[in-house]
Amino acid sequence: TFTVEEAVETIGFGRFHIMLFLIMGSTGVVEAMEIMLIAVVSPLIRCEWQLQDWQVALVTTMVFFGYMVFSIVLGLLADRYGRWKILLLSFLWAAYFSLLTSFAPSYTWFVFLRTMVGGGVSGHAQGREDNKQIVAMCSCFNSLPSLGKVFWLAGSLLIIGLASVVNPTIGWRWLIRIASIPGILLILVFKFIPESARYNVSMGNMGAAMATLQRIAKMNGAELPEGVLREPTKERRGRVKDLFDPKYLRTTLQIWIIW
């Protein structure tokens, strides 16, 4: 018998991992563009709607409030219905509300719509983490998920560059519309992203997990281990209250402050 981790390690690094890394990394570009968008739009909406400082700050606050709330909800849904479905839903959601933001008739509508965008963007991580682990399972390439941070930087630089050209010419509403294009294009390549084999195994769907592993092996020109796919040894899953256990409390507080 063999586990998902053993299968991926045996298959080794290849075309599939490069494709997955580039696609999932590109979600970081889209996420950074949507989050950083507020920084380059705020000065313009301040003038257009005559906003006070606290009103401008509230926009950013509500984006991350939506991110916080919906990341919990979408995380629970991803555990129940699968990473792939929630990842696709989050991209459709974020792109839809982002486009709507460009037509916002008032400040109140703008805040509401950007909050919804923050909620949609939070779902990107639900599908991304398992796929990062698929890449990292190949021990000699476990630094690639860390290199994924470059995509966030690229997205941040891209939105700033676009803003410097678009804002002074055709305005912030067109900037939002143009910034939505990468997210829409990514939706078109979702058929190349498999459902997480680890998720399928955890749900007892061994056939689907094997199909994913066979697909990885075929793309990489490798063979699966001999034997039957099995579930890994059950381990106790963490709970929220574990974060406040005396053993972890100091680390928990430090990480929260840093973030």
Summary of the structure (lengths in Angstrom):
residues: 259
radius of gyration: 20.6
end to end distance: 41.3
largest distance: 67.9
contacts: 805
relative contact order: 0.18
helix: 77%
strand: 1%
